[in-house]
Amino acid sequence: MAALWLLGFGSGLPLMLTGQTLQAWLTAEHAPRAQIAAMASVGLAYTLKFAWAPLLDRFRLPLLGRRRGWVLVFQLGLVAAIAAMSLVDPVRDAGAMVAIALAIAVLSASQDVVFDAYMTDVLAPHERAAGSSVSLVGYRTAMLVSTSLAFVLADRVAWPVIWLTMAGFMVIGLAGTALAEEAPAARPPRTLAQSVVLPVADLWRRYRGGAFVVLGFTAIYRFGDYFSQPLVITFLRDGVGFDFTEIAVAYKLLGFAGIVVGGTLSGALVARFGMRRMLIAFGALSAVTHLAYAWLAIAGKSMVVLCIAVACDQTANAMVAAAFVAFLMSVCSPAVSATQFALLTALSSVGHRVFGPLAANVVAAIGWAGYFAVCAALVVPGIALAGRATRIAEGEPAGAPVR
């Protein structure tokens, strides 16, 4: 569990460096808005990571094993790429800056693929909820470091120093790689073509027609949560009237506390009451948190209601995320877990990546309170399917060898 926290930290640190932190740097350097907005496309690496995941299932490096060997390579690449950002001027060297940002995103997405596969392979069924909770807390801690700490430093030191500091924090992830034990050996696909075909064929072999239920549940369980994400900050700033300092205090302090509490509770509750019950309960709690934002929309600017909404939202989000990751691990096979997990997480993000742009239309049509009520309603189909999906997933022990 200590290794998973450290590896989770190393996995979460680069994410915001090419997101909010990069936006802050470009803003401070007075880069054109069009350039700042265009950098959002760098995040496509996280959506498309399934495209090269078969390579990480198929090939093994000559050191540290199939999973830890790749993690080490990507971590060292990230140290170099993040440090390299300190050498460029984001306005005068825009091309170099974009290339380095893209390298960070690709290396980070690749590290996520292997780390998710490592967790899937190394955790026993009764450890999955706790393992996913611990890694989630490490992941979110790193996100806090790469945003809040970077913003505080930005008022005191030059940006090259900040990038070098963030590169230094990757040592925490390297410590996790050194501490971790390699996952049990599983026979990898014999050919690259097989590594592309086997992940889908394996799901069908184990679940038959039930595979459609598992995939459907994966796509819709977090649909409402993801559909709410594109406009939450816009709602708080423009819809209700909070300034960025008030939002930062609520999100960075209460939000982080909620993540720690929710992540810790999730692992304990799933172990005590089972995944099926907790996926249903956590889903219901998630729907209620969307209604808390609808309450805020009706109440207007109220710091008390904001704190309640953010604390509930982040706690429920951590609970749902940890339990859902444990479910995804339960349906993956060790031989092709990197590809399967990458495919499943890409499918689960359609509420944000595919349908997120429609959120503005919903707000324009029915207002902010109606929008969050819709987000709450979108959680219900996933809750309804949770029982059936978990029964199918438990029909055969996860990790059965691929034939």
BAKOL-863018 format. One record per residue (C-alpha): residue in three letters; x negated, y negated, z negated. Coordinates in pm, whole numbers, plus 50000, padded with zeros to 5 digits. Layout:
N
ALAXYZ
...
END
This chain:
403
MET500005000050000
ALA497104976249931
ALA495714983750276
LEU499104977150435
TRP499344943150264
LEU495904933550392
LEU496644946450743
GLY500004928650736
PHE498194896350650
GLY495804901150941
SER498754908251170
GLY500764877651062
LEU497994851551063
PRO497624846651443
LEU501364843951514
MET501874808151400
LEU498464796851520
THR499794797151876
GLY503184784151759
GLN503774756951500
THR500094751451420
LEU499164746851785
GLN502124723251826
ALA500914702551531
TRP497384700451676
LEU498624689752018
THR500914664051858
ALA498064650051649
GLU495954647051964
HIS498814629152145
ALA499174655752412
PRO502064650852658
ARG505364665552541
ALA505594686252857
GLN502294702952768
ILE503444709852412
ALA506724725052532
ALA504974746052796
MET502834762852529
ALA505934781252407
SER505514804952702
VAL502374818852535
GLY504734837552301
LEU505894859552588
ALA502964882152502
TYR504914893852195
THR507954902152409
LEU505994920252681
LYS503654939852453
PHE505424972352538
ALA503944969752890
TRP500434978652772
ALA501394998852462
PRO501025032052656
LEU497305024552696
LEU496975022852318
ASP498745056252278
ARG496735073152551
PHE493165062052480
ARG491085065752167
LEU487965045952087
PRO484885064251956
LEU485055048251610
LEU487515048651318
GLY490165069551494
ARG492945062351744
ARG494765035951539
ARG492155019051320
GLY489625017751604
TRP491934996551818
VAL492944974951520
LEU489274967251450
VAL488614957351812
PHE491624933951822
GLN490744918551484
LEU487174910951593
GLY488534896551918
LEU490874874251718
VAL488064861451497
ALA486134851451809
ALA489134836351991
ILE490414816251692
ALA486894803251626
ALA486544794251994
MET489524770851962
SER487314748151749
LEU485084741952051
VAL487654726552286
ASP489524693952315
PRO493204702852369
VAL493794673252603
ARG490554670652802
ASP489964708452804
ALA493604718152852
GLY492804747653077
ALA490354762652829
MET492774756652543
VAL495574774952727
ALA493284804052810
ILE492174807552447
ALA495754804752319
LEU496824831852562
ALA493924853752449
ILE494964849252084
ALA498574858152166
VAL497664889352366
LEU495174901452104
SER497694894351827
ALA500544912352007
SER498244941952074
GLN497214943051708
ASP500904943351614
VAL501514973051845
VAL498764993751686
PHE499554982851331
ASP503214992451370
ALA502125025951513
TYR499685030851225
MET502425024850966
THR504725048651150
ASP502095075851158
VAL500605072350810
LEU503715067550591
ALA505725097050466
PRO509515093250498
HIS509925083450132
GLU507195056850167
ARG508515038850475
ALA510745013350304
ALA508085004250049
GLY505365002950316
SER507364980650547
SER508234957750252
VAL504604954250144
SER503374947550498
LEU506184922150548
VAL505114902550239
GLY501504902650362
TYR502654891850709
ARG504744862850577
THR501994852250335
ALA499654848650632
MET502274828550821
LEU502464804850525
VAL498664801250523
SER498454794950897
THR501114767350882
SER501384750350542
LEU497684752850454
ALA496724741650805
PHE499074711650779
VAL497644701650441
LEU494094704650574
ALA495024684150882
ASP495384653150664
ARG491924658250519
VAL489564674750769
ALA489044676551143
TRP490934702851343
PRO487794722751440
VAL487274729251069
ILE490854741851043
TRP490394766451330
LEU487174779651179
THR488914783250843
MET491714803351002
ALA489164825551178
GLY487574831650838
PHE490924842950694
MET490934871650945
VAL488344887850717
ILE491324897850499
GLY492704919050783
LEU489254934050844
ALA489134944050477
GLY492434962250528
THR490984981550821
ALA487994991550609
LEU490185001950315
ALA492825020850514
GLU492735057850583
GLU493175068750942
ALA496605082351030
PRO496995120251062
ALA495765132251398
ALA498425136851664
ARG497845149352017
PRO498005118952245
PRO499555120452592
ARG497235138352835
THR497575112553113
LEU498495076053142
ALA501585085053342
GLN502635108453063
SER502155080952806
VAL504695060052999
VAL507295087553044
LEU507005106252713
PRO508265078752478
VAL511685078252645
ALA511755115852715
ASP510935123052351
LEU513825101852223
TRP516215119852459
ARG514855154252366
ARG515355148251996
TYR518675129752000
ARG520315137952335
GLY523435116352375
GLY522825102252028
ALA519855083352172
PHE522315057952315
VAL523705052151964
VAL520205047551822
LEU519255023252100
GLY522575004852073
PHE522135000851698
THR518574988451752
ALA519814961851995
ILE522724948551790
TYR521854953251422
ARG519904920651396
PHE521664903051683
GLY523394877451460
ASP520184869851269
TYR518184864551585
PHE520944844351753
SER520854819451464
GLN517094813651473
PRO516704790451775
LEU518684762051616
VAL518294765051238
ILE515704737051206
THR517594715451458
PHE520754720551251
LEU519034710350928
ARG517364679851086
ASP519934666551332
GLY523114684251228
VAL522954676950855
GLY520304649750824
PHE517484663950613
ASP514004650250679
PHE511114673650755
THR509644670550407
GLU512894682750248
ILE513114711050500
ALA509484720650437
VAL509954721450059
ALA513044743550087
TYR511634766950351
LYS508034769750240
LEU508644772849867
LEU512114787749822
GLY511804806350150
PHE508544823050054
ALA509894832149709
GLY512944847349876
ILE510724867950108
VAL508704881949817
VAL511824890049614
GLY513714904249910
GLY510804924950034
THR510174939449689
LEU513834947149625
SER514324962749966
GLY511714989649916
ALA513034998249570
LEU516704998649672
VAL516185019749985
ALA514195044849780
ARG516965045849517
PHE520135045349728
GLY519015056550075
MET518535039250407
ARG522115043350531
ARG523765025750238
MET521184998150225
LEU521304990450597
ILE525044984950553
ALA524664964850230
PHE521794943450356
GLY523644936950682
ALA526684924950487
LEU524444902350276
SER522944888250596
ALA526404879350725
VAL527164861050401
THR523994840050435
HIS525164827650776
LEU528364816450608
ALA526214797450356
TYR524894776550645
ALA528474771450762
TRP529224758950409
LEU526294734750439
ALA527644722250773
ILE530984714550608
ALA529534700450285
GLY527084677650461
LYS523664667650330
SER523304684849993
MET519934696149861
VAL521634720549624
VAL523564737749903
LEU520444737550124
CYS518404754849854
ILE521134780749800
ALA521424787350175
VAL517664790050233
ALA517044811949926
CYS519864835650024
ASP518854835550391
GLN515184843750335
THR515904869950067
ALA518484887550285
ASN516254884250590
ALA513374901550411
MET515674929350290
VAL517134935250635
ALA513744933550808
ALA512064958350576
ALA514904983650591
PHE515244979950968
VAL511524985551026
ALA511745016650809
PHE514595028851033
LEU512555022351348
MET509635041751202
SER511945071051134
VAL512795075351503
CYS509225073151639
SER506925102651707
PRO503215099851615
ALA501965109651961
VAL503645079452126
SER504595057451829
ALA502845026451966
THR504955026252283
GLN508185036852114
PHE507915010651840
ALA507014983252088
LEU510004992352306
LEU512384993252009
THR511254959751868
ALA511504943752212
LEU515054957252240
SER515954944451894
SER514934908851985
VAL517454903852268
GLY519614882052042
HIS516794856552037
ARG514824861352357
VAL517744867652595
PHE520844852152438
GLY519194825152224
PRO519464798452496
LEU523274802052478
ALA523314789952117
ALA523434753352222
ASN526554760152428
VAL528264776452128
VAL527444746351906
ALA528734722352172
ALA531984741952197
ILE532844748951831
GLY530414728851616
TRP527794739251363
ALA530154755751115
GLY531734775951395
TYR528314785551529
PHE527184800751200
ALA530564817851161
VAL529934833951501
CYS526464844751385
ALA528054861151081
ALA530594878951301
LEU527834891751531
VAL526344910751236
VAL529484932051194
PRO529054955751495
GLY525584965351373
ILE526934972651024
ALA529674994251177
LEU527105014551372
ALA524545017851091
GLY526025049350937
ARG526255068051267
ALA522785057451382
THR521055067951060
ARG522835101751061
ILE521575107951414
ALA518065096751323
GLU518015120451025
GLY519245149751234
GLU515655160351305
PRO512585150351105
ALA510945119851253
GLY507505126251389
ALA508285160451532
PRO505555169151785
VAL506185158652141
ARG506595188552368
END
